[in-house]
Amino acid sequence: MLDWGEDSWVTVKENHISFSFDLCKVMFCSGNNTERMRMGSLRIPSEVVVDLFCGIGYYTVPLLVHASARRVHACEINPHSVAALRRNLLAHDVADRCVIHEGDNRLTTHGLQGVASRVLCGLLPSSKGGWAVAVYVLSKDGGVIHIHENVHEKEIASFAEEARSEIERLSRDAGKEMQVRVGHVERVKSYAPRVLHVVVDLYCVPV
């Protein structure tokens, strides 16, 4: 296997942000640009965010640079993605507001119970394995959970209701019962014939 070192690093510029990564080891999905811009358009200077599957910082960096998040806890298991994330944070002078948790987020988030007012579950084709972790890190005062999933176009509404109901159930099981509503469903891109990458925004309010 070829190892090109620094020669295989590239930089993609988008919305005034430079994403650098090793193209031999990490992917970059240009089709997610609308969601990266949507996260960057938030205005959340008081919020602590947990990004459970942060990759090279697709959403972490826009949340820090443009949305002015107070702090982001960025969780990632792939060491090559973490290397790119560190470089991208430093390039935009926001590393001081980001804590990187490298490894399986089911383990690395144990110290993050109740810290987040916003949680990103940005794993495809399904983020269901991270939903319990999202509830665990969500503040007892509630907040927003962004659920990413690949869904057949005819099943988007039913999936949104499934996610809403399951997050409510998980919150009861975790001892911090929430009333959950679907605030918005974003259709990010086509993933396969009649299958879409969607993001369901769930607003959680303590009962």
Backbone as CSV, one residue per row, in Angstrom:
resi,resn,N_x,N_y,N_z,CA_x,CA_y,CA_z,C_x,C_y,C_z
1,MET,0.844,-1.202,0.000,0.000,0.000,0.000,0.874,1.244,0.000
2,LEU,0.564,2.183,-0.845,1.348,3.407,-0.940,1.134,4.288,0.276
3,ASP,2.183,4.915,0.744,2.091,5.901,1.810,2.764,7.166,1.298
4,TRP,1.974,8.117,0.883,2.506,9.317,0.263,2.812,10.422,1.264
5,GLY,2.523,10.166,2.542,2.807,11.174,3.561,2.069,12.465,3.295
6,GLU,2.764,13.574,3.451,2.141,14.897,3.272,1.686,15.128,1.828
7,ASP,2.248,14.395,0.885,1.878,14.597,-0.519,0.439,14.211,-0.807
8,SER,-0.186,13.419,0.064,-1.566,12.991,-0.174,-2.575,13.823,0.609
9,TRP,-2.125,14.903,1.253,-3.039,15.805,1.933,-3.566,16.840,0.938
10,VAL,-4.872,17.063,1.001,-5.503,18.062,0.142,-6.363,18.980,1.016
11,THR,-6.754,20.102,0.447,-7.602,21.060,1.151,-8.774,21.448,0.263
12,VAL,-9.966,21.350,0.837,-11.191,21.772,0.155,-11.710,23.025,0.861
13,LYS,-11.948,24.089,0.086,-12.441,25.333,0.667,-13.933,25.466,0.403
14,GLU,-14.672,25.774,1.458,-16.129,25.847,1.365,-16.645,26.805,2.436
15,ASN,-17.439,27.768,2.041,-18.068,28.691,2.983,-17.042,29.336,3.925
16,HIS,-15.913,29.748,3.353,-14.835,30.414,4.102,-14.160,29.492,5.111
17,ILE,-14.291,28.191,4.934,-13.629,27.211,5.798,-12.784,26.297,4.924
18,SER,-11.568,26.005,5.390,-10.684,25.078,4.690,-10.685,23.741,5.431
19,PHE,-11.093,22.686,4.735,-11.062,21.336,5.292,-9.874,20.599,4.679
20,SER,-8.883,20.280,5.502,-7.723,19.528,5.039,-7.846,18.081,5.512
21,PHE,-7.390,17.146,4.656,-7.473,15.731,4.997,-6.548,14.939,4.082
22,ASP,-6.192,13.745,4.520,-5.360,12.842,3.732,-6.285,12.026,2.834
23,LEU,-6.264,12.310,1.548,-7.219,11.684,0.631,-6.977,10.188,0.463
24,CYS,-5.821,9.686,0.900,-5.570,8.250,0.839,-6.197,7.502,2.007
25,LYS,-6.642,8.261,3.036,-7.112,7.614,4.254,-8.479,8.097,4.731
26,VAL,-8.934,9.244,4.221,-10.172,9.849,4.708,-10.989,10.336,3.514
27,MET,-12.313,10.208,3.614,-13.190,10.701,2.553,-13.693,12.112,2.883
28,PHE,-14.131,12.800,1.840,-14.803,14.082,2.005,-16.040,14.067,1.136
29,CYS,-17.213,14.290,1.735,-18.467,14.235,0.988,-18.933,15.647,0.655
30,SER,-18.768,16.037,-0.592,-19.178,17.382,-1.000,-20.690,17.543,-0.954
31,GLY,-21.431,16.429,-1.066,-22.882,16.503,-1.065,-23.492,16.947,0.242
32,ASN,-22.694,16.940,1.314,-23.200,17.369,2.621,-23.023,18.859,2.858
33,ASN,-22.653,19.603,1.814,-22.315,21.018,2.023,-23.497,21.825,2.542
34,THR,-24.729,21.479,2.123,-25.882,22.251,2.615,-26.066,22.077,4.107
35,GLU,-25.792,20.873,4.611,-25.935,20.647,6.057,-24.795,21.319,6.822
36,ARG,-23.597,21.310,6.257,-22.494,22.029,6.909,-22.813,23.516,6.998
37,MET,-23.390,24.059,5.940,-23.748,25.477,5.951,-24.912,25.747,6.911
38,ARG,-25.844,24.799,7.005,-26.966,24.976,7.926,-26.470,25.010,9.370
39,MET,-25.549,24.124,9.710,-25.000,24.140,11.064,-24.236,25.442,11.316
40,GLY,-23.512,25.900,10.306,-22.775,27.142,10.454,-23.664,28.361,10.575
41,SER,-24.904,28.270,10.078,-25.816,29.419,10.125,-26.483,29.603,11.479
42,LEU,-26.317,28.619,12.379,-26.874,28.762,13.718,-26.138,29.878,14.458
43,ARG,-26.777,30.459,15.442,-26.123,31.447,16.308,-26.237,30.944,17.736
44,ILE,-25.173,30.291,18.222,-25.262,29.563,19.490,-24.058,29.849,20.396
45,PRO,-23.780,31.120,20.687,-22.585,31.443,21.482,-22.620,30.912,22.911
46,SER,-23.785,30.544,23.408,-23.870,30.039,24.781,-23.932,28.523,24.853
47,GLU,-23.929,27.846,23.709,-24.185,26.409,23.705,-22.921,25.558,23.769
48,VAL,-23.053,24.425,24.468,-22.067,23.351,24.427,-22.641,22.257,23.537
49,VAL,-21.867,21.843,22.544,-22.314,20.866,21.555,-21.482,19.598,21.693
50,VAL,-22.139,18.445,21.538,-21.418,17.184,21.409,-21.655,16.653,19.996
51,ASP,-20.580,16.497,19.242,-20.628,15.950,17.885,-20.129,14.514,17.976
52,LEU,-21.073,13.558,17.934,-20.729,12.173,18.252,-19.931,11.461,17.171
53,PHE,-20.008,11.917,15.938,-19.290,11.276,14.832,-18.681,12.388,13.978
54,CYS,-17.664,13.050,14.501,-17.262,14.347,13.944,-16.410,14.252,12.691
55,GLY,-15.779,13.108,12.428,-14.924,13.002,11.250,-13.809,14.030,11.284
56,ILE,-13.588,14.699,10.174,-12.518,15.696,10.083,-12.978,17.072,10.554
57,GLY,-14.215,17.126,11.057,-14.751,18.393,11.548,-15.791,19.000,10.628
58,TYR,-16.467,18.142,9.842,-17.465,18.616,8.872,-18.452,19.613,9.489
59,TYR,-18.931,19.289,10.687,-19.884,20.159,11.373,-19.238,20.867,12.563
60,THR,-18.277,20.213,13.189,-17.588,20.818,14.335,-16.973,22.160,13.971
61,VAL,-16.244,22.210,12.861,-15.551,23.454,12.505,-16.530,24.576,12.161
62,PRO,-17.558,24.345,11.318,-18.533,25.422,11.083,-19.255,25.875,12.348
63,LEU,-19.533,24.940,13.258,-20.198,25.322,14.505,-19.321,26.246,15.343
64,LEU,-18.023,26.034,15.292,-17.102,26.885,16.051,-16.806,28.194,15.325
65,VAL,-16.563,28.110,14.013,-16.140,29.291,13.249,-17.307,30.235,12.982
66,HIS,-18.400,29.711,12.467,-19.521,30.557,12.046,-20.626,30.663,13.097
67,ALA,-20.971,29.538,13.738,-22.066,29.556,14.722,-21.612,30.027,16.092
68,SER,-20.291,30.116,16.298,-19.711,30.632,17.548,-20.099,29.818,18.775
69,ALA,-20.208,28.483,18.612,-20.504,27.624,19.758,-19.482,27.863,20.864
70,ARG,-19.969,27.838,22.105,-19.073,28.088,23.238,-18.023,26.993,23.355
71,ARG,-18.460,25.737,23.157,-17.536,24.610,23.202,-18.141,23.455,22.416
72,VAL,-17.281,22.710,21.732,-17.717,21.491,21.053,-16.877,20.327,21.564
73,HIS,-17.555,19.279,21.989,-16.899,18.009,22.305,-16.996,17.147,21.053
74,ALA,-15.854,16.896,20.419,-15.806,16.221,19.119,-15.346,14.781,19.312
75,CYS,-16.218,13.830,18.967,-15.951,12.410,19.190,-15.681,11.717,17.858
76,GLU,-14.594,10.964,17.782,-14.237,10.303,16.521,-13.349,9.088,16.801
77,ILE,-13.646,7.984,16.124,-12.915,6.740,16.355,-11.757,6.547,15.371
78,ASN,-11.803,7.194,14.203,-10.793,7.006,13.167,-9.599,7.943,13.425
79,PRO,-8.418,7.387,13.700,-7.267,8.249,14.010,-6.858,9.162,12.859
80,HIS,-7.082,8.741,11.613,-6.741,9.581,10.467,-7.679,10.789,10.396
81,SER,-8.947,10.583,10.736,-9.887,11.706,10.797,-9.521,12.645,11.935
82,VAL,-9.103,12.090,13.062,-8.715,12.922,14.197,-7.513,13.792,13.843
83,ALA,-6.547,13.232,13.119,-5.379,14.009,12.696,-5.803,15.197,11.835
84,ALA,-6.753,14.957,10.922,-7.253,16.041,10.077,-8.046,17.054,10.896
85,LEU,-8.838,16.559,11.836,-9.616,17.452,12.701,-8.694,18.404,13.453
86,ARG,-7.630,17.880,14.035,-6.698,18.735,14.788,-6.121,19.825,13.873
87,ARG,-5.748,19.441,12.668,-5.185,20.407,11.726,-6.213,21.475,11.366
88,ASN,-7.466,21.065,11.154,-8.504,22.015,10.753,-8.880,22.964,11.885
89,LEU,-8.871,22.474,13.104,-9.140,23.346,14.253,-8.042,24.399,14.405
90,LEU,-6.799,23.968,14.273,-5.678,24.902,14.397,-5.676,25.919,13.262
91,ALA,-6.025,25.480,12.058,-6.016,26.381,10.902,-6.994,27.527,11.066
92,HIS,-8.059,27.320,11.864,-9.078,28.354,12.041,-9.064,28.947,13.445
93,ASP,-8.011,28.618,14.203,-7.800,29.229,15.524,-8.991,28.995,16.462
94,VAL,-9.541,27.783,16.433,-10.673,27.468,17.309,-10.395,26.242,18.183
95,ALA,-9.142,25.770,18.197,-8.817,24.559,18.946,-9.064,24.723,20.441
96,ASP,-8.982,25.967,20.933,-9.169,26.193,22.369,-10.612,26.002,22.808
97,ARG,-11.552,25.945,21.857,-12.964,25.753,22.199,-13.464,24.361,21.823
98,CYS,-12.538,23.471,21.502,-12.916,22.107,21.120,-12.145,21.090,21.951
99,VAL,-12.868,20.115,22.492,-12.253,18.998,23.199,-12.452,17.752,22.343
100,ILE,-11.365,17.097,21.981,-11.432,15.910,21.135,-11.459,14.663,22.013
101,HIS,-12.419,13.783,21.737,-12.540,12.514,22.451,-12.320,11.405,21.428
102,GLU,-11.109,10.869,21.401,-10.748,9.888,20.386,-11.073,8.484,20.845
103,GLY,-11.793,7.740,19.993,-12.172,6.371,20.326,-13.666,6.167,20.165
104,ASP,-14.160,5.050,20.678,-15.574,4.685,20.602,-16.369,5.603,21.528
105,ASN,-17.305,6.373,20.967,-17.999,7.373,21.800,-18.889,6.739,22.867
106,ARG,-19.179,5.450,22.773,-19.905,4.783,23.843,-19.057,4.674,25.094
107,LEU,-17.735,4.828,24.929,-16.805,4.781,26.054,-16.238,6.155,26.392
108,THR,-15.906,6.932,25.369,-15.204,8.194,25.603,-16.098,9.299,26.145
109,THR,-17.424,9.114,26.087,-18.341,10.150,26.582,-18.751,9.939,28.035
110,HIS,-18.152,8.997,28.715,-18.587,8.693,30.086,-18.487,9.891,31.022
111,GLY,-17.613,10.817,30.737,-17.497,12.003,31.582,-18.326,13.177,31.109
112,LEU,-19.185,12.948,30.115,-19.925,14.054,29.493,-21.426,14.015,29.794
113,GLN,-21.809,13.317,30.830,-23.235,13.207,31.130,-23.863,14.583,31.356
114,GLY,-24.898,14.882,30.563,-25.676,16.097,30.765,-24.991,17.399,30.397
115,VAL,-23.909,17.357,29.596,-23.177,18.599,29.313,-23.726,19.381,28.120
116,ALA,-24.490,18.707,27.244,-24.784,19.289,25.925,-26.176,19.891,25.835
117,SER,-26.238,21.037,25.191,-27.526,21.601,24.803,-27.855,21.258,23.354
118,ARG,-26.884,20.677,22.642,-27.100,20.265,21.247,-26.199,19.062,20.971
119,VAL,-26.773,18.035,20.312,-26.034,16.813,20.013,-26.199,16.478,18.540
120,LEU,-25.090,16.138,17.874,-25.128,15.732,16.470,-24.860,14.239,16.371
121,CYS,-25.778,13.524,15.694,-25.617,12.095,15.425,-25.433,11.930,13.926
122,GLY,-24.261,12.260,13.427,-24.032,12.363,11.992,-23.392,11.147,11.362
123,LEU,-23.913,9.953,11.655,-23.342,8.724,11.107,-24.300,8.099,10.099
124,LEU,-23.780,7.744,8.929,-24.572,7.055,7.908,-24.012,5.656,7.683
125,PRO,-24.848,4.686,7.292,-26.242,4.856,6.882,-27.224,5.037,8.026
126,SER,-26.792,4.757,9.272,-27.700,4.898,10.401,-26.938,5.343,11.630
127,SER,-27.536,6.236,12.404,-26.929,6.704,13.650,-27.602,6.103,14.869
128,LYS,-28.469,5.092,14.676,-29.263,4.559,15.787,-28.399,4.064,16.941
129,GLY,-27.216,3.530,16.625,-26.337,3.048,17.673,-25.854,4.138,18.610
130,GLY,-26.007,5.407,18.202,-25.557,6.525,19.035,-26.683,7.254,19.760
131,TRP,-27.936,6.816,19.585,-29.044,7.570,20.163,-29.026,7.559,21.685
132,ALA,-28.701,6.423,22.279,-28.633,6.357,23.741,-27.522,7.250,24.273
133,VAL,-26.406,7.309,23.546,-25.313,8.195,23.948,-25.756,9.648,23.851
134,ALA,-26.518,9.981,22.805,-27.011,11.353,22.634,-27.868,11.774,23.817
135,VAL,-28.736,10.885,24.264,-29.585,11.184,25.420,-28.733,11.321,26.676
136,TYR,-27.722,10.483,26.802,-26.838,10.529,27.975,-26.122,11.872,28.095
137,VAL,-25.624,12.402,26.976,-24.855,13.646,27.046,-25.751,14.881,27.027
138,LEU,-27.030,14.716,26.672,-27.947,15.860,26.606,-28.226,16.401,28.008
139,SER,-28.292,17.712,28.110,-28.558,18.363,29.390,-29.918,17.950,29.947
140,LYS,-30.034,17.889,31.265,-31.327,17.623,31.907,-32.314,18.753,31.636
141,ASP,-31.796,19.897,31.183,-32.658,21.023,30.812,-33.143,20.936,29.367
142,GLY,-32.751,19.869,28.669,-33.193,19.666,27.298,-32.266,20.275,26.275
143,GLY,-32.715,20.266,25.031,-31.899,20.795,23.939,-32.335,20.195,22.621
144,VAL,-31.408,20.150,21.668,-31.704,19.682,20.311,-30.787,18.511,19.979
145,ILE,-31.391,17.467,19.384,-30.619,16.337,18.857,-30.847,16.278,17.354
146,HIS,-29.759,16.278,16.589,-29.828,16.197,15.132,-29.529,14.753,14.719
147,ILE,-30.546,14.050,14.220,-30.435,12.642,13.860,-30.222,12.508,12.354
148,HIS,-29.091,11.936,11.946,-28.819,11.668,10.536,-29.180,10.220,10.215
149,GLU,-29.742,10.009,9.034,-30.143,8.653,8.644,-30.354,8.606,7.131
150,ASN,-30.135,7.425,6.539,-30.543,7.174,5.164,-31.925,6.546,5.189
151,VAL,-32.888,7.177,4.517,-34.284,6.766,4.621,-34.913,6.750,3.232
152,HIS,-35.741,5.746,2.969,-36.495,5.728,1.718,-37.441,6.924,1.696
153,GLU,-37.590,7.516,0.539,-38.364,8.754,0.432,-39.804,8.608,0.921
154,LYS,-40.368,7.402,0.837,-41.735,7.178,1.297,-41.821,6.978,2.808
155,GLU,-40.675,6.838,3.459,-40.669,6.508,4.887,-40.101,7.621,5.761
156,ILE,-39.889,8.797,5.179,-39.264,9.882,5.936,-40.128,10.303,7.123
157,ALA,-41.425,10.495,6.896,-42.309,10.924,7.992,-42.376,9.870,9.086
158,SER,-42.479,8.604,8.704,-42.562,7.551,9.714,-41.244,7.400,10.461
159,PHE,-40.109,7.613,9.769,-38.831,7.548,10.465,-38.702,8.683,11.470
160,ALA,-39.126,9.885,11.092,-39.049,11.017,12.016,-39.846,10.733,13.284
161,GLU,-41.021,10.131,13.135,-41.832,9.778,14.302,-41.175,8.669,15.117
162,GLU,-40.554,7.708,14.428,-39.828,6.642,15.127,-38.697,7.230,15.978
163,ALA,-37.947,8.152,15.387,-36.839,8.771,16.112,-37.354,9.572,17.303
164,ARG,-38.406,10.333,17.100,-38.991,11.125,18.190,-39.419,10.230,19.350
165,SER,-40.152,9.161,19.024,-40.649,8.249,20.041,-39.517,7.541,20.775
166,GLU,-38.485,7.131,20.036,-37.378,6.401,20.653,-36.556,7.306,21.563
167,ILE,-36.345,8.541,21.176,-35.604,9.465,22.045,-36.402,9.736,23.321
168,GLU,-37.708,9.837,23.216,-38.541,9.971,24.419,-38.375,8.758,25.329
169,ARG,-38.418,7.568,24.744,-38.272,6.346,25.546,-36.898,6.281,26.204
170,LEU,-35.859,6.583,25.444,-34.503,6.543,25.990,-34.330,7.561,27.107
171,SER,-34.966,8.716,26.975,-34.855,9.729,28.029,-35.542,9.251,29.311
172,ARG,-36.669,8.551,29.189,-37.327,7.994,30.372,-36.425,6.957,31.029
173,ASP,-35.831,6.091,30.199,-34.947,5.052,30.737,-33.729,5.652,31.427
174,ALA,-33.306,6.825,30.961,-32.121,7.486,31.532,-32.464,8.320,32.766
175,GLY,-33.745,8.379,33.122,-34.147,9.127,34.309,-34.244,10.622,34.105
176,LYS,-34.309,11.082,32.860,-34.513,12.508,32.601,-35.553,12.639,31.492
177,GLU,-36.787,12.408,31.877,-37.878,12.319,30.922,-38.049,13.606,30.144
178,MET,-38.146,13.464,28.821,-38.267,14.603,27.919,-39.525,14.484,27.068
179,GLN,-40.125,15.631,26.798,-41.131,15.706,25.739,-40.381,16.080,24.469
180,VAL,-40.521,15.262,23.438,-39.726,15.436,22.220,-40.659,15.723,21.048
181,ARG,-40.298,16.722,20.258,-41.067,17.017,19.046,-40.113,17.149,17.862
182,VAL,-40.645,16.861,16.686,-39.873,17.023,15.451,-39.962,18.484,15.034
183,GLY,-38.844,19.174,15.057,-38.840,20.581,14.693,-38.648,20.814,13.204
184,HIS,-37.860,19.936,12.572,-37.542,20.140,11.154,-36.951,18.849,10.602
185,VAL,-37.214,18.568,9.337,-36.574,17.460,8.642,-35.853,18.021,7.420
186,GLU,-34.550,17.893,7.412,-33.726,18.402,6.313,-33.379,17.266,5.352
187,ARG,-33.698,17.467,4.075,-33.321,16.505,3.046,-31.973,16.940,2.483
188,VAL,-30.931,16.249,2.874,-29.577,16.699,2.556,-29.191,16.365,1.120
189,LYS,-29.353,15.097,0.743,-28.937,14.690,-0.603,-29.511,13.316,-0.914
190,SER,-29.471,12.970,-2.194,-29.821,11.619,-2.601,-28.651,10.693,-2.310
191,TYR,-28.937,9.553,-1.699,-27.891,8.599,-1.355,-27.895,7.399,-2.309
192,ALA,-29.092,7.010,-2.720,-29.303,5.905,-3.647,-30.672,6.144,-4.277
193,PRO,-31.051,5.364,-5.295,-32.371,5.578,-5.883,-33.479,5.562,-4.828
194,ARG,-34.159,6.702,-4.683,-35.286,6.888,-3.764,-34.893,6.784,-2.293
195,VAL,-33.590,6.801,-2.024,-33.107,6.817,-0.642,-32.392,8.142,-0.402
196,LEU,-32.782,8.846,0.656,-32.239,10.169,0.937,-31.490,10.181,2.260
197,HIS,-30.444,10.974,2.295,-29.798,11.333,3.552,-30.620,12.461,4.154
198,VAL,-31.217,12.197,5.319,-32.034,13.203,5.979,-31.471,13.490,7.364
199,VAL,-31.817,14.674,7.873,-31.496,15.038,9.246,-32.796,15.448,9.928
200,VAL,-33.098,14.760,11.025,-34.291,15.066,11.806,-33.875,15.867,13.034
201,ASP,-34.364,17.091,13.145,-34.067,17.933,14.304,-35.107,17.650,15.379
202,LEU,-34.673,17.122,16.507,-35.570,16.793,17.613,-35.363,17.785,18.756
203,TYR,-36.441,18.450,19.135,-36.390,19.415,20.226,-36.882,18.732,21.499
204,CYS,-36.045,18.724,22.509,-36.306,17.968,23.741,-36.505,18.954,24.904
205,VAL,-37.634,18.818,25.567,-37.977,19.695,26.700,-38.274,18.807,27.901
206,PRO,-37.677,19.089,29.053,-37.943,18.245,30.235,-39.409,18.313,30.652
207,VAL,-39.939,17.153,31.041,-41.319,17.066,31.500,-41.384,17.544,32.948
